[in-house]
Amino acid sequence: MDDETENKNRIEALANAVRHRLKDETADDIVESAKKYFKFLQGDDK
């Protein structure tokens, strides 16, 4: 499998996982998860 195909497969798998997760969460859950993720990306793990 070439790199481009592998990247497309990874993106599709991620998209499927996100769609599955979103159907089980409320809008407030999604916002809270996003806040935690952005905090993590900024290196603030306190």
C-alpha positions as YAML, in Angstrom:
chain: A
units: angstrom
residues:
- id: 1
  name: MET
  ca: [0.00, 0.00, 0.00]
- id: 2
  name: ASP
  ca: [1.42, 3.38, -0.93]
- id: 3
  name: ASP
  ca: [1.65, 6.34, 1.43]
- id: 4
  name: GLU
  ca: [-1.21, 8.25, -0.20]
- id: 5
  name: THR
  ca: [-3.60, 5.31, 0.12]
- id: 6
  name: GLU
  ca: [-2.54, 4.72, 3.71]
- id: 7
  name: ASN
  ca: [-3.13, 8.40, 4.56]
- id: 8
  name: LYS
  ca: [-6.59, 8.31, 2.95]
- id: 9
  name: ASN
  ca: [-7.44, 5.17, 4.94]
- id: 10
  name: ARG
  ca: [-6.31, 6.80, 8.19]
- id: 11
  name: ILE
  ca: [-8.36, 9.92, 7.47]
- id: 12
  name: GLU
  ca: [-11.44, 7.83, 6.68]
- id: 13
  name: ALA
  ca: [-10.99, 5.79, 9.88]
- id: 14
  name: LEU
  ca: [-10.68, 8.98, 11.92]
- id: 15
  name: ALA
  ca: [-13.77, 10.47, 10.25]
- id: 16
  name: ASN
  ca: [-15.76, 7.32, 11.02]
- id: 17
  name: ALA
  ca: [-14.63, 7.37, 14.65]
- id: 18
  name: VAL
  ca: [-15.61, 11.03, 15.01]
- id: 19
  name: ARG
  ca: [-19.04, 10.44, 13.46]
- id: 20
  name: HIS
  ca: [-19.63, 7.49, 15.79]
- id: 21
  name: ARG
  ca: [-18.58, 9.45, 18.85]
- id: 22
  name: LEU
  ca: [-20.59, 12.55, 17.95]
- id: 23
  name: LYS
  ca: [-23.85, 10.62, 17.72]
- id: 24
  name: ASP
  ca: [-23.43, 9.54, 21.36]
- id: 25
  name: GLU
  ca: [-22.52, 12.94, 22.84]
- id: 26
  name: THR
  ca: [-24.46, 16.07, 23.63]
- id: 27
  name: ALA
  ca: [-23.33, 19.48, 22.41]
- id: 28
  name: ASP
  ca: [-22.09, 20.28, 25.93]
- id: 29
  name: ASP
  ca: [-20.02, 17.06, 25.96]
- id: 30
  name: ILE
  ca: [-18.43, 18.01, 22.64]
- id: 31
  name: VAL
  ca: [-17.58, 21.53, 23.85]
- id: 32
  name: GLU
  ca: [-16.04, 20.18, 27.07]
- id: 33
  name: SER
  ca: [-13.97, 17.64, 25.13]
- id: 34
  name: ALA
  ca: [-12.78, 20.34, 22.73]
- id: 35
  name: LYS
  ca: [-11.73, 22.59, 25.62]
- id: 36
  name: LYS
  ca: [-9.73, 19.75, 27.19]
- id: 37
  name: TYR
  ca: [-8.10, 18.91, 23.85]
- id: 38
  name: PHE
  ca: [-7.05, 22.49, 23.12]
- id: 39
  name: LYS
  ca: [-5.73, 22.85, 26.66]
- id: 40
  name: PHE
  ca: [-3.70, 19.66, 26.08]
- id: 41
  name: LEU
  ca: [-2.36, 21.00, 22.76]
- id: 42
  name: GLN
  ca: [-1.19, 24.16, 24.51]
- id: 43
  name: GLY
  ca: [0.75, 22.06, 27.00]
- id: 44
  name: ASP
  ca: [-1.38, 23.01, 30.01]
- id: 45
  name: ASP
  ca: [-2.10, 19.64, 31.60]
- id: 46
  name: LYS
  ca: [-2.97, 20.96, 35.07]
...
